[in-house]
């Protein structure tokens, strides 16, 4: 994509960074810079806001798997598709706390709990709030993803001590309708507003490799960067192949350099956000991990499984971070 000539990169992007609204043409100008220039700028922004030699480690647990009524075309947990994932009941609090303790001992500093719901019932939310408070007592940061929330539900989670709420926008506004029909993008943004109003930090990103264009990926970043306050945490997921879902027919793994460019662009557009390499890391090399960290990624999920997909082992992650001289809470 040769878009560098469309705008004066330095002037337009500096204007956006000091409080203006990002436009896609500005995101394209960043993304389309010569690779060395893009990496230099992303690393400079990263160093101004974070320790460039530290990576945050989080752990993710599915506390209620499968049976989701949403028709997200990428998801193994949707009840609309035959994917081999069986629905389960909400876990007991004691079991969740035991998992959180093991995650802490393995090096996690944040513990994320996910439930496959369109939105939680009040009785289930009470149980999740109990989990949040109990995990918080272990000294871990807490995060949950439960689907759509009402303002009251967001307030209850805040009162339980929740630090982060994950609710991804998934993709661009234009591509969204091609992968999801049971929940609108505005529904997602409304939940983000409820969470923000309740004083909870936001974890919000998306998925690449579902058949979307580079322009869709950049439009997703524009959407995130232009939220009233950009998300404190931005997960970038590589779609993992799931047999039986509609996305499988259009999916195409992104070129490795395009992933690095996206991470670097996200770092520049959201300089104070933690950029997390999330699902799909098992398929990328140590060298690609290193380039993504250099581009500004500074968080990973640890643990052998993320919800229903495989993840690199903690040993592999620890060895890689040691080779790179990057600190983390991993033993």
Number of C-alpha atoms within 10 A of each C-alpha: 10 11 16 17 10 11 15 11 20 11 10 18 22 14 14 17 15 8 9 12 16 21 18 17 20 27 26 22 23 29 26 19 18 11 15 9 12 21 23 14 19 26 21 16 21 26 14 12 12 17 12 20 15 17 22 21 23 25 26 23 21 21 24 19 23 23 20 21 15 19 20 25 20 23 25 27 27 23 19 17 18 14 16 12 15 12 15 14 11 16 16 13 18 13 12 21 20 12 17 28 17 13 22 21 13 18 20 26 20 23 27 23 23 20 25 25 20 17 18 19 11 12 8 12 17 16 14 26 21 18 26 29 17 20 27 21 12 12 13 21 19 24 27 26 22 20 21 21 23 14 15 13 21 25 20 16 26 21 15 18 21 24 20 27 28 24 22 22 23 24 24 23 16 12 19 19 15 14 18 16 13 11 15 14 17 11 13 17 18 16 19 27 20 19 27 20 14 18 17 22 22 24 25 22 24 21 23 24 22 24 19 20 14 18 17 19 21 23 23 25 29 22 21 25 23 19 13 9 13 21 26 16 22 27 24 25 18 22 25 24 19 18 16 17 20 18 21 18 11 10 17 15 15 17 9 14 13 12 21 25 22 22 27 31 26 29 26 28 26 25 22 17 24 24 31 26 21 23 23 21 20 17 12 12 11 18 10 15 19 16 20 24 26 20 30 30 31 26 21 21 26 25 22 15 17 19 21 16 15 16 20 19 13 17 14 12 19 19 13 16 20 13 11 13 11 16 15 19 16 21 10
